[in-house]
């Protein structure tokens, strides 16, 4: 299954696989772009594909910055609302996100 979605915010997503248990989405955030504020309904794992630096802005007004290291996988729990911004003005951020649907 492939469902490509382009946001006016400079982010693009492509659902690469989905079944009753998992959804795998490839995300690209253009230089200076962002994924708008959103909430994950499921636990998920992220696998960065390119190096990059991002800022995560949370709904409560707090924020943090993080390095995206290729192959440096990390997991997050469902529930947090956040916006993800690519801090580079020259390089995209690229990662694969796998959500556990059940």
C-alpha positions as CSV (number, residue, x, y, z in Angstrom):
1,X,0.0,0.0,0.0
2,X,1.4,3.4,-0.9
3,X,-0.3,6.6,0.1
4,X,1.7,9.7,-0.5
5,X,0.7,12.9,1.3
6,X,2.4,16.2,0.9
7,X,1.9,18.9,3.5
8,X,2.1,22.7,2.7
9,X,4.5,22.7,5.8
10,X,7.3,21.1,3.9
11,X,6.8,17.5,5.0
12,X,5.9,14.5,2.9
13,X,4.7,11.1,4.0
14,X,4.3,7.7,2.2
15,X,2.6,4.8,3.8
16,X,4.8,1.9,2.6
17,X,3.0,-1.0,4.4
18,X,-0.2,-1.4,6.5
19,X,-2.1,-4.4,7.9
20,X,-4.2,-5.0,11.0
21,X,-1.1,-4.9,13.2
22,X,1.4,-2.4,11.8
23,X,1.7,0.7,9.7
24,X,5.0,1.7,8.2
25,X,5.4,5.3,6.9
26,X,8.4,7.0,5.3
27,X,8.6,10.7,6.3
28,X,10.6,13.4,4.6
29,X,10.9,16.9,6.1
30,X,12.3,19.4,3.7
31,X,15.0,21.9,4.9
32,X,13.3,24.3,7.3
33,X,10.0,22.4,7.0
34,X,8.0,20.7,9.7
35,X,5.4,18.0,10.5
36,X,2.4,20.0,11.9
37,X,1.2,19.4,15.5
38,X,-0.1,15.9,15.8
39,X,-0.8,13.1,18.3
40,X,0.2,9.5,18.0
41,X,-2.6,7.1,18.8
42,X,-0.3,4.1,18.9
43,X,3.2,3.3,20.2
44,X,5.8,3.7,17.5
45,X,9.4,3.1,16.5
46,X,11.4,5.6,14.4
47,X,14.4,4.7,12.2
48,X,16.3,7.7,10.9
49,X,17.7,7.2,7.4
50,X,19.8,10.5,7.1
51,X,21.6,12.5,9.7
52,X,19.9,15.7,10.9
53,X,18.9,17.9,13.7
54,X,15.2,18.4,14.7
55,X,13.3,20.5,17.2
56,X,10.3,18.9,18.9
57,X,7.7,21.4,20.2
58,X,5.1,19.9,22.6
59,X,1.5,21.0,23.1
60,X,2.3,22.2,26.6
61,X,4.7,24.8,25.1
62,X,8.0,23.0,26.0
63,X,10.5,22.0,23.3
64,X,13.7,20.0,22.9
65,X,16.3,19.4,20.1
66,X,17.6,16.0,19.0
67,X,20.1,14.6,16.6
68,X,18.8,12.1,14.0
69,X,21.5,9.4,13.6
70,X,21.1,7.0,10.6
71,X,20.1,3.6,12.0
72,X,19.8,5.0,15.5
73,X,16.3,3.7,16.2
74,X,14.2,4.9,19.1
75,X,10.6,4.2,20.4
76,X,7.9,6.5,21.7
77,X,4.6,5.8,23.5
78,X,1.2,6.9,22.2
79,X,-0.3,10.1,23.5
80,X,2.1,13.0,23.2
81,X,1.2,15.9,21.0
82,X,4.1,17.4,19.2
83,X,5.4,19.2,16.1
84,X,8.7,18.1,14.5
85,X,10.8,20.8,12.7
86,X,13.9,20.2,10.5
87,X,16.5,22.7,11.8
88,X,18.7,22.4,8.6
89,X,18.4,25.0,5.9
90,X,20.1,22.7,3.4
91,X,19.4,19.0,4.1
92,X,16.1,17.0,4.4
93,X,15.3,14.8,7.4
94,X,14.3,11.3,6.4
95,X,13.0,8.5,8.6
96,X,10.7,5.5,8.7
97,X,8.1,5.3,11.4
98,X,6.5,2.0,12.4
99,X,3.3,2.2,14.4
100,X,2.0,-0.9,16.3
101,X,-1.8,-0.8,15.6
102,X,-2.7,-3.8,17.8
